[in-house]
Amino acid sequence: MAIYNPKSLKAEEFINHDEILETLQYAEANKHNVELIDALLEKARPKKTETGCVCSGLTHREASVLLACDIPEKVEKIYEIAEEIKLAFYGNRIVIFAPLYLSNYCVNGCVYCPYHLKNKTIPRKKLTPEEVKAEVIALQDMGHKRLAIEAGEDPVNNPIEYILECIKTIYSIHHKNGAIRRVNVNIAATTVENYRKLKEAGIGTYILFQETYHKENYLALHPTGPKHDYDYHTEAMDRAMEGGIDDVGLGVLFGLDRYKYEFAGLMMHAEHLEAVHGVGPHTISVPRVKRADDINPDDFGNSIDDETFAKITACIRLAVPYTGIIISTRESEEVRSKLLRLGVSQVSGASRTSVGGYTQEERPHDTEQFDVSDQRTLDEVVRWLMDNGHIPSFCTACYREGRTGDRFMSLCKTGQILNCCHPNALMTLSEYLEDYASPETKERGYEVIAEELNRIPKEKVRQIAEQNIDWIRGSDRRDFRF
Ligand code: SAM
């Protein structure tokens, strides 16, 4: 029998089934233990220090107690603290990105994904270098600076060389004042050698969703193809780190298994990365299964309602305060608005989840990976964020300045966000306003920038940011960063 050990490199030891079951029992037994819940809330709250702010986070057991708790005032407190943490470490910035689907060829049999091998109803498509270029120009013309590339798993049609070639093409395109400055990668689990090649190609975060941490269910949901190997998939982040990628993004596809089980597994995975590599996940994504070509989310029997979804997001925020939380356009404007206040720090905007979707006038559905709920334009998303008190940020400075892994975390922990990320957000927002925004968004944006510049604590930093924004407004000079 496998024994729980967060430092182990074996999947069944760091995501240990018995430990998850005991965690769920412990959470159930303590879900009305007000004294414990109050102590956990106090532990999770950010504390001021001389140099900034610290937050201790919560263990998977502790966070699971809060997730199980259904006392309305305590749940309200969880939401309140989630917002406090978000503001303390990330400020009111929301980073914007878009997915770029390269290929829907796939040899796996994932039963929730329309790209599965047996689906003969969708056309298979893989972007040529010219098509990648056209998609990237369309994305740049919207104002995007940060992409997450997506592809099915197919060693013949989409080998690593194809992915590397696409990354090279994406970074090489400079159209008008545009450029893609950060490419995150969401492709199937691979070898240390391939992760090293991705690192050398200059990727930002390597993202891989676990889908489900429940091994038995995982095996059933991935009946065929290389992804069937649960251990290889679960241990992928360790190989990525070994290959030199120190920003990795975790995620669960909520709706496949019971959410409390998934939540405990996800938190254990984060603890494992911290225990072994000294740095937790850079991001956590919270996708929910959506309707797609031959996929019906109700078939999986574990759908979660919006309220539970919000509680999961807030509990993640309390447990891993320094990890970014990503919410995609799988969710509606209403759900996204609520979650933004509970700790989300990155959103996708104007996404098309089909291969070649950005160059087509009408949103194509034939090769779509899932239905997009939020179909607004990027301009609308940017204005909506500002109208809700957030600063849309197109910043990509950290990894380009070598602030990855624990170096990014220490920036967060020492409260330097307001002197660094905040001005970067304002400068990149100004680029967006000058080059891509509608007149109304531009007007609103410069009001926001004027107010927000006053919040930069260091006088010198504020002056430089103001000067740079003047240059952006009055010339073609771009890409300033702290
Ligand atoms: N092929 C790669 C892999 O297997 O990890 C990567 C990318 S896949 C294009 C991106 C993610 O989309 C998957 O990890 C899965 O969580 C999610 N996905 C698949 N089908 C979905 C559906 N019907 N609704 C929502 N998300 C889905």
Boltz pocket constraint, residues with backbone or C-beta under 6 A from the ligand:
constraints:
  - pocket:
      binder: B
      contacts: [[A, 112], [A, 113], [A, 114], [A, 150], [A, 151], [A, 152], [A, 153], [A, 186], [A, 187], [A, 188], [A, 189], [A, 207], [A, 208], [A, 209], [A, 211], [A, 227], [A, 252], [A, 253], [A, 287], [A, 288], [A, 289], [A, 290], [A, 291], [A, 292], [A, 295], [A, 330], [A, 369], [A, 370]]
      max_distance: 6.0
